[in-house]
Amino acid sequence: MSHKKSSVVTGDVESLRRRSAADNQDNYADPEQHHRFPRRHSHTDRLCVGSQHPELGTAETPSPDASSHHFCQYTPKCFLTVHRGAHGTSARSTPSIYTEEGWEEGASKTTIRAENEVEAHREANNYRFGFRKWKANLTEKPIEDRSDIVKELYSDLSIVKPQQGSIITFGNIIYVFLFGWWVSLIYIIMCPLMFLTIFGAPYGRLCLKMAWYFIWPFGKSVEKAGDVVKRSIVKPPKCEVIPEERDSEDNNDLVRNKDCAPLLMSSPIPVEIPVPELPARNISKHWCRISTFIWLLLGYPVLAMVHALACALSWLLVFTIPVSKMNARTLSIVLLMAPEDVQIHTLEKARGCETRVILCCYQAFNVYYYKYTIQGINIFALNLLPLVLMTLIIGYTDHEHNHLSSETKFVMAIISIIPLSYYIGMGIASFSAQSNFAVGAVVNATFGSITEMTFYITALLQGQRAGTKCYEEIVKAALTGTLLGCILFIPGICMIIGGIKHREQRFNSRSAGVSSALLFISIGGVFAPTLFSKTFGNLVCESCTNIPGNTSVPFICKDCHYDTSQTDPHLILSHIEALVYTISVLLPAAYLIGLIFTLKTHSHIYDIHISDGQGGHAHAGHHVVHWSRWRALGVLIVATVLMACCADLSTENIEPILNNSSISQYFIGVTVLAMVPELPEIVNGILFAVQNNISLSLEVGSCIAVQVCMIQIPLLILFNAFYDVGFVLVFSDIHLWASIFSVILVNYIFMDGKCDYFQGTALVVVYLILLSLYYFAPPPRSC
């Protein structure tokens, strides 16, 4: 057997190690080291290390701490150093350059690793005020750099590995009841049919084999006869290092480059590994047989529909994707092979080599498939895309509700908003990470609120067409529900889940204080017209009764409210309307001031400045961006249009629920309409909390709440000014006091800069109490 030889470039390993140790001691002993490598006065340092030795140069950034260790890596990495607050754990401590502020004295930094420049920008944008927080990666990580669990998710089920553990698991048993029995039954039915054709007898025997295989495919392999190549796991033999012969100039260059060589480097060993050649493939002639034509005419179409159905069902269930891969591989490869070439073997438990086969599956159920992505898109968001198309087709064709009821269409439209919110979020993160700061801020300010704005505007338009103020009350309830959910529920659930894994989590109380102050400004501005109307409006009671002749019994009045319509019209036109327009200008101005404060003049609060050891230019490394800027922009536009259509369908089909449901319209607005579009943000916050990054979890909710008050509500007022839909910024009492109480409570929780699951439980319990208040509240007067 001929062999191909592969060799690795050699080097003198021992001399390099001795030189690294000597240089390391020199670095510690040299008192002028800090003069040669001055530390940057930036609160976020990024060290990008390339894969080639000459590119390393002076990429070292010595720590001022004498106990710090210098390090060097070969894989392209970008390191972000971000503040976690005075109480946070840190990788290196730095002296404060803002000594006038006490909180800076004990400030510490945590080094966050990013694989490339795009991921570094994504991490930095997460810490920027007003930018949407995004957890998932925007670039494709090489499969060899991933964990074994993730590698297993992307396996094509063609490699036999040493078996670990038992194949009799709960998931495999569930497979038999969900898929195995009926797929095997179809093969058994097809078997006599193929034998009756006489010429199709070989495929009848194949059906028997496949029926036996699919009833329990675990621990079995489907192989092609005479075409199995075993690749043993070969360890490099022990051998001595033989340095290559170099001329004197190369040796002199090596000596001159001694100071700029890396401290730690891999040890190249010359290894000759025999690679077996694959046997020459013989072109099969079974396509010219009569049996093949009979099989393609009678057997294959039926089995193709069966496997396609099993493949689709198992794919939609997500956690059974291995079953989907098994059916797809059977349909595309096994059933198109010559029947005599298909061999099924039971695998041995003690197997010391890896074998490539046609099909091999060990488990039907894998809980880690929630991490599975295709082109960066999560599998759940991908599987919900057919629902979006189905919702739009049925919603705009079945106007008479012949196929589906209005309630069903409403539920489908609301669920369709979830994946569209995910695509908008990923599009914003991808576009911002590949753009400059100004463009990213504009994209986040516009598309970041597009999900909620499309629903609010379509609901107000629907209310105008229907001639009722009920839709306006629903919009106000949805606005309040978004505030309550972002202030109470999102931080609370993140504290609970993060506190279960981590005993106590700490965050930057100063940055949280900035968000809290903006929340106070937002709530004060949004509810100022409501307080004004209560102060100067008339208290009107609808039904007042008393007992005639009994003056001791007072009047009993119901449905009392403040009505500004009966007051002086000049008061409304000259004061309330002017107050609303004034607030719609002041709130965006406050938002802009918050951006300038946190991102420019006081950026050290979030510590998001990026620098590196190469003069400010980061190495991009070898990475593939899932979505380019133009693709991200296209996805944003398409998802926005689909979002508007789904919002229109939801408002169009919500009327029967509002009129006939026993549940209060307030409750529907503050729960379903407010929180369903925020589900992707809730998931992002939970993922941040699980990784002990509670600061970003809290910022997720605060960022949405601030954008609702300072961007979305002013935009609604602006829309109403140009196209009058009757939107008046006066809220009910229940919205006013619930919002004020929530802001006060969350500011009290954020004071000490640390949290645990008990504080999260308190926030969630208060949120549930407020939901109960809305559930038992009487419907609005206009509904």
C-alpha positions, -999 to 999 in steps of 0.1 A, spaced: 0 0 0 14 34 -10 16 61 16 15 99 15 39 116 38 32 148 57 59 166 77 58 195 101 84 223 101 110 216 128 126 239 153 149 237 183 124 233 211 148 232 240 166 264 231 133 282 226 121 271 260 153 283 276 151 316 258 115 320 269 124 314 305 153 338 303 132 365 287 105 360 312 129 366 341 142 397 323 107 410 320 102 407 357 136 420 367 138 449 344 126 480 363 123 500 330 99 476 315 70 499 320 89 527 302 94 505 271 58 493 272 38 523 286 3 513 298 -24 530 279 -47 553 298 -78 535 285 -102 516 305 -107 488 280 -76 471 265 -78 447 236 -49 425 228 -51 409 194 -26 382 187 -21 368 152 -13 333 142 21 340 127 51 346 148 64 378 131 30 394 136 32 392 174 58 420 176 52 440 208 17 427 214 26 423 251 8 446 275 25 442 309 3 447 339 13 473 364 7 446 390 40 428 398 22 395 402 7 396 368 18 372 342 26 379 306 10 356 280 10 350 243 -13 330 221 -12 318 186 -49 318 177 -63 352 167 -80 365 198 -93 399 209 -95 407 246 -119 433 259 -114 446 294 -147 458 308 -157 472 342 -179 451 364 -181 476 391 -163 482 424 -174 448 437 -169 427 406 -143 400 402 -115 410 380 -86 397 361 -64 426 367 -67 457 388 -58 491 376 -53 524 395 -80 549 391 -75 580 369 -107 595 382 -96 599 418 -122 626 425 -149 600 424 -150 575 453 -165 547 433 -134 546 411 -110 538 438 -117 501 439 -128 497 403 -116 465 387 -117 451 352 -126 418 338 -111 405 305 -136 393 280 -123 373 251 -136 379 216 -125 357 186 -122 385 161 -129 422 155 -166 417 147 -172 399 179 -152 425 198 -175 452 184 -205 432 194 -193 428 229 -185 465 231 -219 475 218 -235 453 245 -220 477 271 -230 508 253 -261 527 264 -289 527 239 -275 497 219 -295 464 218 -279 436 238 -272 405 218 -257 372 231 -253 350 201 -221 351 179 -222 370 147 -193 351 131 -189 314 124 -165 297 147 -144 269 133 -158 235 142 -124 223 155 -124 251 181 -157 241 195 -165 218 224 -172 181 219 -209 187 227 -213 213 199 -193 191 175 -217 163 181 -246 186 171 -232 192 136 -222 155 130 -235 140 98 -240 105 114 -213 89 92 -186 82 117 -185 53 141 -169 64 174 -160 43 205 -193 37 222 -196 54 256 -225 46 279 -257 26 272 -278 31 241 -309 22 260 -320 57 270 -352 75 276 -349 94 243 -342 63 223 -373 46 238 -394 76 230 -381 73 194 -397 39 190 -431 52 200 -429 84 179 -412 73 147 -396 38 148 -427 16 147 -446 32 118 -415 37 97 -406 1 102 -442 -9 95 -441 8 61 -410 -11 52 -427 -43 62 -457 -35 40 -434 -26 10 -415 -59 13 -441 -83 -1 -450 -58 -27 -415 -58 -41 -413 -96 -39 -446 -99 -59 -429 -80 -88 -403 -109 -89 -377 -86 -104 -378 -64 -73 -369 -92 -49 -335 -77 -41 -353 -45 -29 -377 -67 -9 -348 -80 10 -335 -45 14 -369 -35 29 -366 -63 55 -331 -50 64 -343 -15 68 -374 -25 88 -352 -43 113 -328 -13 113 -354 15 119 -373 -2 147 -341 3 168 -313 19 148 -290 26 178 -258 8 180 -260 -3 144 -243 9 112 -253 10 76 -222 3 54 -214 -2 18 -200 -36 10 -163 -35 2 -160 2 7 -151 6 44 -120 25 53 -109 23 89 -88 52 102 -70 43 133 -63 70 159 -25 72 154 -4 89 180 28 106 168 58 84 174 85 95 198 114 110 179 142 134 184 140 170 173 163 175 143 168 212 134 169 221 98 201 233 83 201 271 78 226 294 64 244 320 85 221 348 76 191 329 88 209 322 121 218 359 125 181 369 118 171 344 145 194 360 170 183 395 161 147 386 164 152 370 198 136 399 217 105 400 195 99 362 196 69 349 215 74 337 251 54 306 247 52 287 214 42 253 203 68 226 199 69 214 163 78 178 160 86 161 127 61 133 124 56 110 94 20 97 95 10 72 70 -23 81 53 -41 52 37 -53 58 2 -89 53 -6 -96 23 -28 -107 32 -64 -145 34 -67 -163 12 -91 -192 29 -109 -223 9 -100 -243 -5 -129 -275 -12 -108 -291 19 -125 -295 -2 -157 -314 -30 -140 -351 -37 -144 -353 -41 -106 -341 -5 -101 -368 9 -124 -394 -11 -105 -380 2 -72 -380 38 -84 -416 34 -97 -433 16 -68 -411 15 -37 -390 46 -35 -418 73 -39 -438 58 -10 -407 56 12 -396 90 2 -429 105 15 -425 85 47 -390 96 54 -398 132 44 -426 132 69 -405 117 96 -376 141 88 -399 172 89 -416 162 122 -383 153 140 -368 186 127 -396 207 141 -393 190 175 -357 204 175 -343 180 202 -349 150 178 -328 164 149 -306 133 149 -337 114 137 -342 140 110 -306 136 99 -309 98 99 -341 99 77 -325 124 53 -294 104 49 -314 72 43 -335 90 17 -307 106 -2 -280 78 0 -291 44 13 -323 39 -7 -305 49 -39 -277 24 -35 -276 -11 -50 -295 -34 -26 -267 -59 -24 -243 -32 -13 -263 -22 18 -250 -40 49 -262 -35 84 -240 -45 113 -243 -43 150 -215 -23 165 -191 -37 190 -188 -19 223 -151 -21 225 -140 -4 193 -106 12 192 -108 30 159 -130 54 140 -148 41 109 -165 61 83 -198 44 73 -230 54 55 -251 58 86 -246 54 123 -267 68 151 -263 64 189 -290 87 202 -323 101 190 -327 128 216 -301 155 225 -311 183 248 -282 206 236 -299 211 202 -313 244 215 -278 257 206 -280 245 170 -277 273 144 -278 275 106 -260 306 92 -261 320 127 -299 316 130 -311 297 160 -331 266 152 -362 278 170 -364 310 150 -358 291 118 -385 265 125 -411 293 132 -406 309 97 -432 285 81 -457 297 107 -451 333 96 -458 325 60 -488 304 69 -502 332 91 -499 358 63 -514 335 36 -544 325 57 -548 359 73 -551 378 40 -570 351 21 -596 338 46 -615 371 53 -647 353 61 -630 330 87 -641 298 69 -610 278 77 -598 294 110 -615 315 136 -604 350 145 -590 338 179 -568 313 161 -555 338 136 -548 362 165 -527 336 183 -508 327 151 -501 364 144 -488 370 179 -465 339 178 -452 350 144 -440 382 159 -414 362 181 -391 350 152 -394 383 134 -383 401 166 -353 377 167 -344 385 131 -346 422 137 -324 418 168 -298 398 150 -299 422 120 -293 452 143 -264 435 161 -248 424 128 -251 458 111 -239 477 142 -209 454 148 -197 461 112 -204 498 112 -191 529 130 -206 542 162 -228 569 146 -244 545 122 -249 518 149 -266 543 172 -290 554 145 -298 518 136 -304 509 172 -326 539 178 -348 533 147 -351 495 142 -347 489 180 -383 501 185 -398 490 152 -413 458 167 -435 477 192 -442 507 170 -457 486 142 -482 471 166 -491 504 183 -496 522 150 -517 494 134 -538 492 166 -545 529 166 -554 528 129 -577 499 135 -594 518 163 -599 548 141 -615 526 114 -638 509 140 -647 542 156 -638 531 191 -614 543 218 -609 507 231 -578 502 209 -562 533 223 -567 518 258 -551 486 246 -521 505 233 -517 523 266 -520 490 285 -493 475 262 -470 505 268 -474 501 306 -470 463 303 -437 467 285 -425 491 312 -436 468 340 -421 437 323 -388 454 316 -385 470 350 -397 440 371 -400 407 353 -368 407 331 -344 417 359 -362 394 383 -362 363 362 -325 369 353 -316 373 390 -334 341 399 -318 319 372 -284 335 376 -286 334 414 -294 296 413 -261 290 395 -241 317 411 -246 324 449 -243 362 445 -239 383 414 -224 418 414 -228 446 389 -217 482 383 -240 502 405 -229 535 389 -240 524 354 -272 509 368 -278 543 385 -276 561 352 -303 538 338 -324 543 369 -321 581 367 -333 580 331 -362 558 341 -372 584 367 -371 611 340 -390 589 316 -418 580 340 -421 616 351 -424 629 316 -448 602 303 -473 606 332 -470 643 336 -501 649 314 -520 624 335 -512 643 367 -521 675 350 -555 662 340 -562 649 375 -553 683 389 -573 705 366 -599 680 352 -635 674 364 -643 643 385 -672 627 367 -692 597 382 -714 578 358 -740 561 381 -748 576 415 -777 563 436 -792 571 470 -821 560 492 -850 585 489 -860 600 523 -829 588 541 -804 616 543 -780 597 565 -770 574 537 -745 591 513 -746 589 476 -731 557 461 -713 565 429 -696 541 405 -672 546 376 -657 579 387 -630 594 366 -613 627 356 -628 641 325 -611 669 306 -637 670 279 -661 689 300 -637 715 311 -627 747 294 -617 738 258 -591 766 259 -575 747 288 -572 715 267 -559 732 235 -536 756 252 -523 736 281 -527 698 278 -519 695 241 -490 719 245 -477 700 275 -478 667 255 -458 682 226 -433 698 250 -428 664 267 -424 647 232 -394 671 226 -379 669 261 -378 631 264 -358 625 232 -335 653 242 -329 636 276 -322 603 257 -296 621 235 -280 637 266 -278 602 281 -260 589 250 -235 617 251 -230 613 289 -224 575 288 -206 572 255 -185 603 253 -179 625 283 -183 597 309 -175 566 289 -154 552 318 -187 543 336 -193 516 311 -156 513 301 -163 503 265 -133 520 248 -115 495 226 -77 495 221 -51 469 213 -14 463 214 -10 470 177 -14 507 177 -52 506 177 -56 483 147 -71 449 156 -64 418 136 -96 406 120 -84 370 119 -98 343 97 -136 344 104 -167 343 83 -194 368 92 -229 352 92 -246 383 79 -228 410 59 -240 446 63 -261 445 32 -276 412 41 -284 424 76 -300 455 62 -321 434 38 -332 412 67 -341 442 87 -363 456 59 -380 423 51 -386 415 88 -400 450 94 -425 446 66 -435 411 78 -438 425 113 -462 452 101 -483 426 84 -485 403 114 -493 433 137 -521 443 113 -535 408 114 -533 406 152 -552 439 156 -577 429 130 -586 397 147 -584 408 184 -619 424 184 -638 392 192 -614 386 221 -619 421 234 -657 419 232 -664 384 242 -636 375 266 -642 374 303 -606 386 309 -600 423 314 -587 441 283 -561 456 306 -547 422 313 -545 413 276 -526 445 269 -501 442 297 -493 405 292 -497 391 257 -494 423 236 -466 437 257 -443 407 266 -446 384 236 -425 406 213 -399 409 241 -393 371 244 -359 372 224 -347 399 248 -358 379 278 -338 349 265 -307 371 259 -310 384 295 -312 350 309 -282 338 289 -261 367 302 -272 359 338 -262 323 335 -227 333 324 -225 355 355 -229 388 335 -258 402 354 -249 437 344 -260 431 308 -291 413 320 -302 443 339 -293 466 310 -315 446 287 -347 456 306 -336 491 314 -327 498 277 -361 487 265 -379 506 292 -360 538 284 -366 534 247 -403 529 252 -406 562 272 -381 584 253 -385 571 217 -416 552 212 -441 574 230 -427 606 213 -430 589 180 -466 580 187 -473 616 195 -455 627 163 -476 603 143 -508 615 159 -498 651 151 -496 643 114 -524 617 112 -549 622 139 -559 588 154 -571 602 187 -541 592 208 -541 613 240 -512 608 264 -534 605 295 -533 571 313 -556 554 338 -549 555 375 -539 518 375 -511 525 349 -499 555 368 -494 540 402 -482 506 390 -454 523 370 -443 547 397 -442 519 423 -422 497 400 -395 523 394 -391 531 431 -388 494 439 -362 486 412 -341 516 422 -341 503 458 -329 469 446 -301 484 425 -286 505 452 -260 481 466 -246 468 433 -252 431 441 -281 407 437 -292 372 444 -322 350 437 -342 363 467 -342 399 453 -352 385 419 -380 366 435 -392 398 451 -393 416 418 -412 387 401 -437 384 429 -444 421 427 -449 418 390 -473 389 395 -492 409 421 -496 438 395 -508 413 369 -534 400 393 -545 436 398 -549 440 361 -567 406 357 -594 415 382 -597 451 371 -630 461 353 -627 468 316 -620 503 304 -650 526 299 -644 527 261 -644 489 258 
